[in-house]
Amino acid sequence: MSKSQVKHEPSSVQVRRSARARRLRGAVLELLAEESPERLNADVLLGVLERLHYDVTARGLAAALAYLRSRAYVEFEELRSRQVPQLRIVRVSLTAQGADVVEATITDPGIDLP
């Protein structure tokens, strides 16, 4: 077997990181489902996740939202402030397909629902 054919088992750190990412994605979908059809501001979403004791950063939430958007489970729009150009406000909403994941009518191995 050549080096390119050797499969490496994920490290325990990678396994934990992956599990944490799946749980975070599921929590985001659940929170959005509770507020649907309203949109949530990403900063509010981050604050709620922190209060629920998720170990999450703004970067981690952005990665979760990017994953969910790539699967068409969420939609979001970025709004820039005229007064503070670098300020971004992201409003996030659940799509019908995202609702299907929350309701378990479809499954995604990259998401663990709480």
C-alpha positions in Angstrom: 0.0 0.0 0.0 1.5 3.4 -1.0 1.6 6.4 1.4 -1.2 8.1 -0.5 -3.5 5.0 0.1 -2.8 4.9 3.9 -5.8 6.1 5.8 -5.1 7.8 9.1 -7.5 7.6 11.9 -8.6 11.0 13.2 -6.9 12.0 16.5 -9.0 12.4 19.6 -8.7 16.2 19.3 -10.1 16.0 15.7 -13.0 13.7 16.9 -13.9 16.1 19.7 -13.7 19.2 17.4 -15.9 17.5 14.8 -18.5 16.5 17.5 -18.5 20.0 18.9 -19.1 21.4 15.4 -22.0 19.0 14.7 -23.6 20.0 18.1 -23.2 23.7 17.4 -24.8 23.4 14.0 -27.7 21.5 15.5 -28.1 24.1 18.3 -28.1 27.0 15.7 -30.8 25.2 13.7 -32.9 24.6 16.9 -32.6 28.3 17.9 -33.6 29.5 14.5 -36.5 27.1 14.4 -37.8 28.6 17.7 -37.7 32.1 16.2 -38.9 31.2 12.7 -40.1 33.0 10.6 -38.2 35.8 12.2 -34.5 36.4 11.5 -31.9 36.5 14.3 -29.0 38.8 14.4 -25.7 36.8 14.5 -24.5 38.7 17.7 -27.8 37.8 19.5 -27.4 34.2 18.3 -23.8 34.1 19.6 -24.9 35.5 23.0 -27.7 32.9 23.4 -25.3 30.1 22.5 -22.9 31.4 25.1 -25.6 31.6 27.8 -26.5 28.0 26.9 -22.9 27.1 27.7 -21.7 26.4 24.2 -18.0 26.9 23.8 -18.3 29.1 20.7 -16.5 32.1 19.2 -17.6 34.5 16.5 -15.3 32.6 14.1 -16.8 29.2 15.2 -20.4 30.6 14.6 -19.4 31.9 11.2 -18.0 28.5 10.3 -21.3 26.8 11.4 -23.4 29.3 9.5 -21.2 28.8 6.4 -21.7 25.1 6.6 -25.5 25.5 7.1 -25.8 27.9 4.3 -23.8 25.6 2.0 -26.5 23.0 2.6 -29.3 25.5 2.1 -30.5 25.1 5.8 -30.1 28.8 6.5 -30.1 32.1 4.7 -28.4 35.2 5.9 -27.8 38.7 4.8 -25.0 40.9 5.8 -25.7 44.6 6.4 -22.9 47.2 6.6 -23.3 50.2 8.8 -22.8 53.6 7.1 -21.4 55.1 10.3 -19.0 52.3 11.0 -18.1 50.6 7.6 -16.3 47.6 9.2 -19.4 46.8 11.3 -21.4 43.9 9.9 -24.8 42.9 11.1 -25.8 39.4 9.9 -29.4 38.5 10.0 -30.0 34.7 9.9 -33.1 32.7 9.1 -34.1 29.1 8.8 -35.1 27.7 5.4 -37.7 25.1 4.7 -34.9 22.5 4.3 -33.4 23.6 7.6 -36.8 23.1 9.2 -36.9 19.6 7.8 -33.6 18.8 9.5 -34.9 20.1 12.8 -38.1 18.0 12.4 -36.0 15.0 11.5 -37.7 14.5 8.1 -34.2 14.7 6.6 -30.9 13.9 8.2 -27.4 15.2 7.8 -24.4 13.4 9.4 -22.8 16.8 9.9 -25.5 17.9 12.4 -26.4 16.7 15.8 -29.6 18.1 17.2 -29.8 18.7 21.0 
